[in-house]
Amino acid sequence: MIAKVFRYALILGLILCSVLSYSVYQKIFKPNTSFTGSSVDVFIPTNTTSNTLMRILEPFIDRSEDFVFVAARKKYFSNIKPGRFILEKGLNNNQIINTLRSKNNPIQVTFNNLDYIEDFAGYMGAKLECDSLQIIEVFKSKAGSEASQLNYEQIISMLIPNTYEFYWNTSAEQLWTKMSKEYDSFWTENRRTKAKKIGLSRSEVYALASIVDKESLKRIEQPTIAGVYLNRLRRGIKLQADPTVIYAMRETLGDRDTIIKRVLYKDLTIDSPYNTYRYKGIPPGPIGMPDVSAIDAVLNAEEHNYFYFVADIENPGFHDFSKTLREHNRKSRKYSNWLNRNRIYR
């Protein structure tokens, strides 16, 4: 009788163990995703707690209690990693946790045509975990330091337009470090040699390139425009670049978004170090973020005898170059008449 009871108890125990084992197996290995697409991006901030993590994951998983059960046993909650993680449809809890532990996926970020460091900070703050104020604070703290050798007006020179790979949880400090390394990589020995040959520092090349970039987006003529400005610099002639006047006007008005299509004679009197009609030489900093083509256009400027240029109304987007002031004035009057006929007054 005792043996029979023992056998029944053993069988019952085995059944219970089987049920429990199956239940645990289900918690670990049964698919636990609830989204309809093939995958979702999950962003986990730095210093995320287990409660916050579950609020982030709940829209994407079916059984939160099962996930907590498995995560606790895998000791995941004691070391939650920040970053961007891609969860694929049909993953089980074990696979989800392994993904969140070790598969922080980078994102690709492309930037160009950002005229101010604040624009860059706002743009990157929308892409990364760090916010724009943190980015501005770090870049300000680095300005003028031995690490950058650039003041705040020049600090945008650190930014070379391109497509870069970042982890979403990149900090503002890490962003600075990466952009600083990219800056050093961009300035190869070949580029440094060319800058020295034309007698300009890196920041001066960048600043002049920002003017060239504003003057023309046509890569084929950017070296010609760069050659004009280098000719003027060598002769000690003011650059007299309209884009610098527009930049100075925006700074004076306190409105960086105002659209100015035409520079008037009265605008040329604005007292600003960026107004190259009043002050000789290259402005104290860039007036925007030039394309790499404009930077290389300055470093590989065309050698010629042109000192002037004006928009070519017969070839939109391009410019008409002149060697003498008389020739330039004639072309300028033609262009001004065209602006008046088309009622472009500002």
Buried (B, 14 or more C-beta within 10 A) or exposed (E): EEEEEEEEEEEEEEEEEEEEEEEBEBBBEEBBBBEEEEEBEBBBBEEBEBEEBBEEBEEBBEBEEBBBBBBEEBEBBEEBBBBBBEBBBEBBBBBBBBBBBEEBEEBEBEBBEBBBBBBBBBBBBEBBBBBBEBBBBBBEBBBBEEEBEBEBBBBBBBBBBEEBEBBBBBBBBBBBBBBBEBBEEBBEEEBBEBBEEBEBBBBBBBBBBBBBBBBBEBEEBBBBBBBBBBBBBEEEEBBBBBBBBBBBBBBBEEEEEEEBEEBEEEBBEBEBBBBBBBBEBBBBBBBBBBBBBBBBBBBBBBEBEBBBBBBBBEEEEBBBBBEEEEBBEEBBEBBEEEBEEEEEEE
